[in-house]
Structure formats: structure tokens, C-alpha cells
Amino acid sequence: MKLGVITDCFKIPLEDSLRLAAELGFHGVQIYATKGAFSPDSLTPARKAEIKALLAEKKLEISALCGDMGGHGFQRAEDNPARVEKTKRIIDLAVEFGAKVVTTHIGVIPADKADPQYRVLLDAMTECGAYAASKGVTMAIETGPETAPVLLAFVKDIPCGVGVNLDPANFVMVTGQDPVEAVELLGNYIVHTHAKDGVMLKKVDPRAIYDKSFVAGENPVHSADCFREVPLGEGSVDFDAYIAALRRVGFDGYLTIERETGADPIGDITRARDTLRAYL
């Protein structure tokens, strides 16, 4: 396995993030690509060339692009044509930069396949997956408001191009799903992971968490009072068992550190790197 970091989590400009990632000894970086400095709408050919040169100089690869649309994800059929089209442009960007994975939250997957919401999400991800597969890329649904069995059933309903970005903290914070069990269930569908930790403060319906956050236009991590993201190693994720499970299913990709909150992101990321190095 290799170590990565989400550049935005450093809370500094992209170029500085890339230099710092290399200085800290990371193998790769994940970059947000839906808006800001690295979105398809912002990047000029000259800017792309500059970033490619810096990545090459620092011997970094892109572990994945983050194509998270925010808001309701792909839950609203009326919004999905534009969102699917933008996702395709992010996939094109991934190809241009040699990345094989684009991660995204898609919204709340219903456990009941008869729920109309299930079909809305399935149609959107089937189209995104087909396009991704045609480009040699995998769309990776980030674990969140559903349990591993629900996510597995959903991914199996998509013909091609869709896998899983496994975030163990999202499981322990929101659904109480055991990450080890999730790894064993999702197996070869796991194409990327986020190394993050957290604790559940109270058990509630995950839909209430995510829907409230969607309406407010906020990331659930920053708006929910029922869970808390904490520095890696200080939460409920058993990383010994979790990483052992990843090895058992043959995962040999990225452990990409994500630290969305906290007053000392660089310090937290550095300590997370030190913890994870012991597993490599």
C-alpha cells in the first residue's frame, strides 16, 4: 500500500500543498476537481502544464481526483444531467493527469430498491460508470450514510466503471458499520481509501444527518452534532484490524489521509502519516 494525502486538507494553496506533500514523503495526492484551482472550468493548458511539471519534479502521482458535487449529490433527477456532464469532464481531467480513480459522495442510497430514489441514483451512476470505464477510470463511491451491504448491492447493480472509496471513519461515525466487515464485504470493489478517524456521539437516522447538511449547503462533518472527526488514532477505527482486512482482500492501493477539521491540519496529517507508515 502507498500513502497519499488530500491536498485541500493542508489548507494552503495547491502548489504549496504539492511541495509539502513531497516534503512529508507522500507517494501521491488526491485533489478536489469540482471547483477552485483544479476544476476543469478553471484549468488552462498553461496551468495544466505547470502542475504536471511540479508533480513530476516532486515525484508525486495523483491517487484520485475528488469529483464530489456537494449538496444532494445525484439524488435529484432534475439536477443530474448537468452533474453527470461535469463528472465526465472530471473523468477526462483524471485521464489527462494519469489518475485512475475519481471519488464522490452520491447521496443517500435507500436500502429498499423499490424506493424511487434508488433508481435516480442508479441511472446517474450507471452513466458515469460507463463513461469512466470507457476511459480506463473507476468512479469510486465514498462510503457514508449507508451500510456496506446496501452499498454492495447498489454497486453490483451497475454494469461497469464503479467501485468504492472506503472511508472507515464515515462508517463508525454515521452508521456504526464495522469497517473490517465492510472491507470483507466490498472486497475487490475497493479501489481507493481515505485514512480518517472519528467517533459517533449519538445514533440517528443517517438521512437526517445528510439531508440537514445538504439543505444547509455544508459538509456533514462540519454541521452534525451526532459525530466528530478526530485525529487518526484517537477515534473508533481499529486501524490494526482494518488494515489487516485490506491486506486480506488484496487491496494494494492508496491510504489517503483526510483531515477535514481541527486547528492543526498539517500537524494532524503528519502524525497520521507517522502512524500509517508502521503498516507499510
KAHU-V307155 format. One record per residue. N is the residue number from 1. RES is the residue in one letter. PHI is phi in degrees with one decimal (* if undefined). PSI is psi as a letter, one per 20 degrees, with the letter a starting at -180 (999 if undefined). D_CENTER is the distance of its C-alpha to the mean C-alpha in Angstrom with 2 decimals. Layout:
N;RES;PHI;PSI;D_CENTER
N;RES;PHI;PSI;D_CENTER
This chain:
1;M;*;q;16.72
2;K;-121.5;q;15.77
3;L;-99.3;p;14.43
4;G;-130.6;r;12.00
5;V;-148.5;q;11.15
6;I;-80.3;o;9.35
7;T;-60.1;h;12.63
8;D;-61.8;h;12.57
9;C;-69.9;i;12.65
10;F;-70.7;h;16.08
11;K;64.8;k;17.40
12;I;-135.1;r;19.62
13;P;-56.8;q;20.13
14;L;-54.8;g;18.13
15;E;-60.3;g;21.06
16;D;-65.2;h;21.64
17;S;-63.2;g;18.06
18;L;-64.7;g;18.48
19;R;-63.5;g;21.86
20;L;-67.7;g;20.77
21;A;-58.4;g;17.97
22;A;-66.6;g;20.76
23;E;-60.7;h;23.22
24;L;-82.9;i;21.16
25;G;85.8;k;20.98
26;F;-75.2;q;17.35
27;H;-82.8;h;17.14
28;G;-153.0;r;14.27
29;V;-136.4;q;12.04
30;Q;-107.8;p;8.84
31;I;-124.7;p;10.28
32;Y;-67.9;p;9.82
33;A;-128.7;j;11.99
34;T;-89.6;h;12.84
35;K;-156.2;r;15.54
36;G;87.1;b;17.38
37;A;-66.9;h;18.55
38;F;-115.4;k;16.26
39;S;-84.9;q;16.30
40;P;-56.8;h;18.47
41;D;-73.8;h;20.92
42;S;-100.8;h;21.50
43;L;-77.0;p;21.67
44;T;-93.7;r;25.22
45;P;-55.3;h;26.38
46;A;-66.0;g;27.74
47;R;-66.4;g;24.58
48;K;-59.1;g;22.60
49;A;-62.6;h;25.36
50;E;-64.2;g;25.20
51;I;-69.0;g;21.52
52;K;-60.1;g;22.03
53;A;-64.6;g;25.09
54;L;-67.8;g;23.42
55;L;-59.7;g;20.65
56;A;-65.9;g;23.55
57;E;-60.7;g;25.70
58;K;-90.4;j;23.22
59;K;55.1;l;22.35
60;L;-111.3;q;18.59
61;E;-112.5;r;16.42
62;I;-89.9;o;13.16
63;S;-68.7;h;10.68
64;A;-170.5;q;8.41
65;L;-99.2;q;8.60
66;C;-95.5;o;6.41
67;G;-106.2;k;8.54
68;D;-67.5;p;7.96
69;M;-80.6;i;11.66
70;G;73.0;a;12.07
71;G;56.2;c;15.18
72;H;-86.4;j;15.73
73;G;61.8;c;13.08
74;F;-111.4;k;15.28
75;Q;-79.8;i;17.67
76;R;-105.5;o;20.56
77;A;-57.8;h;22.38
78;E;-68.9;h;24.23
79;D;-89.9;i;21.19
80;N;-71.1;h;19.54
81;P;-55.9;g;21.79
82;A;-69.4;h;20.75
83;R;-71.0;h;17.03
84;V;-65.1;g;17.23
85;E;-62.1;g;19.35
86;K;-65.5;h;17.05
87;T;-61.2;h;14.19
88;K;-62.1;h;16.86
89;R;-67.9;h;17.65
90;I;-70.0;h;14.16
91;I;-60.8;g;14.50
92;D;-58.6;g;17.91
93;L;-65.6;h;16.67
94;A;-59.3;g;14.40
95;V;-59.8;g;17.62
96;E;-62.7;h;19.66
97;F;-102.4;j;17.74
98;G;75.3;j;17.51
99;A;-90.1;q;13.77
100;K;-102.4;i;13.28
101;V;-136.0;p;9.67
102;V;-123.7;p;8.08
103;T;-99.5;q;4.70
104;T;-163.5;q;5.72
105;H;-85.9;p;7.18
106;I;-106.8;i;10.64
107;G;115.8;a;12.85
108;V;-91.4;o;14.92
109;I;-80.4;p;16.00
110;P;-67.3;q;19.68
111;A;-69.7;h;21.10
112;D;-91.2;o;24.17
113;K;-67.1;i;23.94
114;A;-79.9;i;26.98
115;D;-64.2;p;25.19
116;P;-54.5;h;25.22
117;Q;-61.7;h;21.65
118;Y;-60.4;g;20.59
119;R;-66.2;h;22.33
120;V;-61.0;g;20.88
121;L;-65.0;g;17.26
122;L;-63.7;g;18.54
123;D;-62.1;g;20.45
124;A;-64.7;g;17.70
125;M;-73.8;h;15.26
126;T;-64.3;g;18.32
127;E;-67.0;g;19.20
128;C;-62.7;g;15.86
129;G;-64.0;g;15.77
130;A;-62.7;g;19.36
131;Y;-67.4;g;18.90
132;A;-59.9;g;16.03
133;A;-60.1;h;18.24
134;S;-66.0;i;21.16
135;K;-106.9;j;19.52
136;G;75.7;k;18.35
137;V;-119.4;q;14.62
138;T;-114.0;p;12.22
139;M;-79.5;p;10.07
140;A;-111.7;o;7.29
141;I;-74.3;p;7.13
142;E;-78.3;p;4.77
143;T;-63.1;q;7.77
144;G;-164.6;d;9.68
145;P;-85.0;j;13.23
146;E;-119.2;q;14.57
147;T;-76.4;r;15.88
148;A;-60.5;g;15.18
149;P;-61.5;h;18.42
150;V;-66.4;g;17.63
151;L;-64.2;g;14.30
152;L;-61.2;g;16.25
153;A;-61.4;h;19.09
154;F;-65.9;g;17.11
155;V;-62.1;h;15.50
156;K;-65.5;h;19.03
157;D;-81.1;i;20.47
158;I;-100.4;p;18.75
159;P;-60.7;h;20.98
160;C;-164.3;r;18.72
161;G;80.6;j;15.70
162;V;-126.4;p;12.96
163;G;-132.3;b;11.16
164;V;-130.6;p;8.53
165;N;-101.5;o;5.26
166;L;-88.2;o;7.27
167;D;-111.5;o;7.04
168;P;-65.9;h;10.85
169;A;-66.2;h;11.49
170;N;-60.9;h;10.34
171;F;-64.8;g;12.80
172;V;-71.1;h;15.56
173;M;-79.1;h;15.37
174;V;-106.6;g;15.42
175;T;-102.4;i;16.90
176;G;79.5;j;18.44
177;Q;-63.5;p;17.14
178;D;-71.2;o;18.02
179;P;-60.1;h;15.09
180;V;-65.0;g;17.77
181;E;-60.5;h;18.90
182;A;-62.3;g;15.45
183;V;-61.3;g;15.21
184;E;-64.5;h;18.76
185;L;-75.9;g;18.26
186;L;-82.9;h;15.19
187;G;42.1;d;16.56
188;N;-68.9;i;16.43
189;Y;-74.3;i;13.72
190;I;-78.1;o;11.17
191;V;-116.3;i;10.34
192;H;-163.1;q;7.63
193;T;-136.0;q;6.92
194;H;-107.6;p;6.25
195;A;-92.8;o;9.90
196;K;-150.1;q;10.71
197;D;-135.9;q;13.77
198;G;-172.2;r;15.44
199;V;-136.6;q;18.42
200;M;-87.1;p;19.50
201;L;-96.0;h;22.49
202;K;-158.1;q;23.68
203;K;-87.3;p;22.91
204;V;-139.3;r;22.62
205;D;-64.5;p;21.59
206;P;-54.8;h;17.81
207;R;-63.6;h;18.86
208;A;-65.4;h;20.89
209;I;-63.9;g;18.07
210;Y;-73.0;g;15.79
211;D;-65.2;h;18.82
212;K;-60.9;g;20.37
213;S;-68.2;h;17.45
214;F;-61.9;g;17.23
215;V;-63.1;h;20.97
216;A;-77.4;i;20.86
217;G;72.2;k;18.24
218;E;-119.3;q;16.33
219;N;-70.3;p;13.03
220;P;-54.3;h;13.90
221;V;-59.9;h;13.53
222;H;-97.5;i;16.38
223;S;-124.8;i;18.55
224;A;-90.3;q;18.83
225;D;-104.2;j;21.73
226;C;-105.2;i;20.93
227;F;-153.8;r;18.31
228;R;-143.5;p;17.55
229;E;-77.9;p;14.91
230;V;-131.0;r;17.09
231;P;-56.1;q;17.32
232;L;-56.7;p;16.21
233;G;97.7;i;19.20
234;E;-109.2;j;20.57
235;G;-113.6;b;18.85
236;S;-94.9;i;19.05
237;V;-78.8;p;16.79
238;D;-86.9;n;19.35
239;F;-68.9;h;17.85
240;D;-58.7;g;21.04
241;A;-71.1;h;20.74
242;Y;-64.4;g;17.00
243;I;-70.8;h;17.17
244;A;-60.8;h;20.47
245;A;-66.4;g;18.97
246;L;-58.6;g;16.41
247;R;-64.0;g;19.53
248;R;-62.4;h;21.52
249;V;-88.7;j;19.38
250;G;85.8;j;19.44
251;F;-70.7;p;15.89
252;D;-134.5;k;16.54
253;G;-98.8;b;13.37
254;Y;-92.7;p;11.26
255;L;-98.2;n;10.89
256;T;-102.4;o;8.88
257;I;-69.9;p;10.22
258;E;-125.8;p;8.84
259;R;-135.7;n;11.93
260;E;-88.8;h;12.02
261;T;-127.3;a;15.64
262;G;100.9;q;18.88
263;A;-83.9;i;21.81
264;D;-131.1;m;21.28
265;P;-60.9;g;17.76
266;I;-65.6;g;19.22
267;G;-64.5;g;21.23
268;D;-63.9;g;18.51
269;I;-66.3;g;16.29
270;T;-63.4;g;19.50
271;R;-67.8;h;20.39
272;A;-63.4;g;17.06
273;R;-57.7;g;17.68
274;D;-61.5;g;21.18
275;T;-63.5;g;20.23
276;L;-73.9;h;17.90
277;R;-58.0;h;20.50
278;A;-65.4;i;22.82
279;Y;-92.2;i;20.87
280;L;-89.5;999;20.95
